Amino acid sequence: MSNKRMRPTVLEASTYDFISSLPDESLQHILCFMTTREAIQTCVLSTRWRHIWKSVQCLEIKASEFTSKMGFVNFMDNLVLRRGCVPLDSLRMYTLYQHGSVSLNHHTANMWVGYALRRNVRELHICEHYSEYFDLDHSSFILSHLKILRLRNVTITLQDLVMIDCCVYATRFSSTSLKNLTFISHSPDNGDSVHDDYKDLVIDTPSLVSLHLECLPFLAPCLVNVSSVAKAYIRLDDMSFPCFDTKYNILSGLSNVTKLKLLNEEYDDEDEDEDDSFRSRQNEVLKRDLRRCQSFNNLKKLSVDDWYVDVDLSALIYLLRCSPIIEKLTLHLGMIEGLAWEQWMSYPQEETPDLSFSCERLKKVKIICVQDDKRVPAIVNAILANANSLPEIVIKPCAAPPRGGRVPGWSSPERRRGRRKRPPERTPPDDAFQLMQNEVLKRDLWRCRTFNSLKKLSVSDWCVDGELHTLIHLLRCSPILEKLTLHLGVIGGLAWEQWMSYPQSEMPDMSFICEHLKKVKITCANDDKRVPAIVNAILVNANSLPEIVIKPYTRLD
């Protein structure tokens, strides 16, 4: 008799289990459409189903399927114990929003979450009902496989929270333990999915030390109770504020910040007209918020763009007045467009507002701007006029309007590391000999007519020992000069007193042509009073703004 299996009879065919004959992968896929409790109950169907549920990688736990808290807890403990080391793709835990429903929260609940994270779970959803909070331990989050985290009515004690390219629908971050918060959305798609209408992003974190907000469209930052923030980086989106009539807290909430960067987002030239209206509205919001500030008593490093200098300098001066111990100032000046630009170009000098402020500790100033930015001379003159000790000043003009990023060719810290802070010590020459030498050189210079081929010039202060008309004559004789380096020593005795008391009303004609001038470097004593007049003369006569570097050193008596 043949051993081949005969075709099943009609009775056998009617009772044959076709589903059980499917491969394990298909059965696991079927079980994914059930809750985990229902999937486990299939083990009673036959021996074929006994262990299939253990390989299901999507767990969905509904606490409403249990009549008691202990029944739910025992189920979860056995699930974790019996499932073993099988990888996990997602874990969803839900409960009903009604009185008497079983809560997810238990002292062993963090063990269940920790188990899922150790199984490389990609999605974690925890939804607790409104009458109770799920207490989640932040120490469980030790792996980087987690891609999607959805929490509702969950409390978690965190110190560091970083969200990059995340779909976050929350509009309030409230925590008494959070110390570092980073919220960034680089992708335009992700940015649009955060919100499709304007919302206030309220940050209420009394222990926060570091804050980083970037690329958040339709979210207007509102900082509440963040006085402990010491370091803040905020890059505003052009669509951050719905209107300027609403009161927003940004600068006014950072009273104790020590390092602050407040910049605008980059934009495409194709949307220039639309961006003008958004940017103008944003500038008004920021300037009005600034006026509510009284003082940044701890602010030492400040990096901002041109939201406060679109028409005049009053907002910038007010910001500097509120920062009495500022040491480093970085200005990213973009290209102001339309009416604001015309207003600035025609701004009457006799109506310039009071530009006085105190900057006793200011050591470094860096200005990144376009080559034809007419605001730079006024900014530099204001800084030089108010600085007790001459700060190091770097002006970096470029062809395209910068937006807070690094400019190509910017020298790295490694390249700057070896620069000397002061010239080598040497025995100062006798004043009489130095004055006689200066007179010889100046008299010889006046016999020159022009240096038609001179492109690089490096001189000491023999041409500016008592006045500037010799230096101006030297520049007039150098029509194609590209690089100028001035090594200004300490002029002593009578020459120094003459310069200090030189009447500004009798300053000589300072006009000259410097169409090709690209770089100016001035090395000088930190209390040299000649530098503001020299810089002002260069800025007034330059058709295209040159790169200017001022390197002060401590004067040796």
BELHUWO-V803085 format. One line per field, one symbol per residue. ss: DSSP state (~ for helix, > for strand, _ for the rest). phi: phi as a letter, one per 40 degrees, with the letter a starting at -180 (. if undefined). burial: I if it has 9 or more other C-alpha atoms within 8 Angstrom, else O. Layout:
ss=???
phi=???
burial=???
//
This chain:
ss=_________~~~~~~___~~~__~~~~~~~~____~~~~~~~~~__~~~__~~~~__>>>>>~~~___~~~~~~~~~~~~~~~______>>>>>______________~~~~~~~~~~____>>>>>______>>>_~~~_______>>>>>_>>>___>>>>>_______>>>_____>>>>>___~~~~~~~____>>>>>>_____>>>>>____>>>>>>______>>>>>>______________~~~_____>>>>>>____~~~~~~~~~~~~~~~~~~~~~~~_________>>>>>~~~_____~~~~~~~~______>>>>>_____~~~~~~~~___~~~____________>>>>>>>____~~~~~~~~~~~~_____>>>>>>>______________~~~~______________~~~~~~~~~~~~~~~__________>>>>>~~~_____~~~~~~~~______>>>>>_____~~~~~~~~___~~~____________>>>>>>>_____~~~~~~~~~~~_____>>>>>>>____
phi=.cccccdcccccccbccccccccddccccccccbcccccccccccacccdbccccccbbbbbcccbcbcccccccccccccccgccdbcabbbbaccacgcccccacccccccccccccgccbbbbbccccabccbcccccbbbccbbbbbbfbbacbbbbbbbfbcbccbabbacbcbbbbbbbccdccccccabacbcccbbbcbcbbbbbafbcgbccbcbfbcccbbbbbbcccbcbcaccccbbbcccbcbcbbbbbbcccacccbccccdcccccccccccccccccbabcbcbbbbbbccbbcbabcccccccccbcbcbbbbbbccccbgcdcccccbccccbcccbcabacbcbbbbbbaccbccccdccccccccbccbdccbbbbcaccccbgcccdgcccdccccccccacccaccccdcccccccccccccccccbabcbcbbbbbccccbcbabcccccccccbcbcbbbbbbccccbfcccccccbccccbcccbcabacbcbbbbbbaccbccccdcccccccccccbdccbbbbcbcccc
burial=OOOOOOOOOOOOOOOOOOOOOOOOOOIIIOIIOIIIOOIOOIIOOOOIIIOIIIIIIIIIIIIIOIOOIOIIIOOIIOOIOOIOOIOIIIIIIIIIIOOOIIIIIOOOIIOIIIIIIOIIIIIIIIIIIOOOIIOIOOOIOOOOOIOOOOOOIIOOIIOOIOOIIOOOOOOOIOIOIIIIIIIIIIOOOIIIOIIOOIIIIIIIIIIIIIIIIIIIIIIIIIIIIIIIIIIIIIIIIIIIIOOIOOOIIIIIIIIIIIIIIIIIIOOOOOOIOOIIOIIOIIIIIIIOIIOOIOIIIIIIIIIIIIIIIIOOIIIIIIIIIIIIIIIIIIIIIIOOOOOIIOIIOOOOOOOOOOIOOIIIIIIIIIIIIIIOIOOOIOIOIIOIOIIOIIIIIIIIIIOOIIIOOOOOOOOOOOOOOOOOOOOOOOOOOOOOOIOOIIOOIIOOOOOOOOOOOIIOIOOIIIIIIOOIIIIIIIIIIIIIIIIIIIIIOOOOOOIIIIIOOOOOOOOOOOOOIIIOIIIIIIIIIIOIOOOIOIOIIOIOIIOOIIIIIIIIIOOOO
//
